[in-house]
């Protein structure tokens, strides 16, 4: 389990996090959402030990992340948004260079993922499109067999079919007990995949809840016009999406873009609502 307690972090005089606490349980695909610049990538770097908290702590299965001990490193992988790939290498050569550091690396699984994603593992990176390079790096990352997988904007550069393939692959991986954290501002790409959902703003956590809790506390409806009591309304073809407080226990289906916008526009109200026990 990943545990973050009373974390403070800033870049020089620019605060990023102040006294935040979070935990990440096995078997879940967490969505780490927020506008650009709120600290999503920084949080992933802190978890993976690439940044040191100024106050508080970040541990993974009891290991202090910033200590980057061998037992810690072989069980976590972080795929940044932008990766500089060795252009003269192929995905096969690249992943084989990483393999000795990861005891649970599976070459057969790597080949399977490359096939599912439609990329030739023997093709040099320099001959690939950006999307093919991104898919190759996803396959390399997942084949290392770590229990903890951190992905920063993984759907950037992927076309629509590839995004669907990505969601299918991640769904299967989560059932194996991995802890997966996806940081993204493209919330539609990970709808129906992430659960729980964490929404960050500057130096604060606005929302940290599973989908069941979200739909118990918020109601997502499609009406002919905006509701006066709505936290957020958006005109859509044929009607209007309304996000309201769910006062009578009605059932509805989560709209993640609607949730994201409702949270950002009603920060204090959302925090108060989700702080309540029922």
Beta strands, then each sheet from edge to edge (+ up, - down):
strand 1: 2-11
strand 2: 14-24
strand 3: 29-33
strand 4: 55-60
strand 5: 63-64
strand 6: 76-79
strand 7: 148-152
strand 8: 179-184
strand 9: 197-201
strand 10: 204-209
strand 11: 218-223
strand 12: 232-236
strand 13: 239-245
sheet 1: 2+ 1- 4+ 5-
sheet 2: 6+ 7+ 8+ 3+ 9+ 10-
sheet 3: 11+ 13- 12+
end
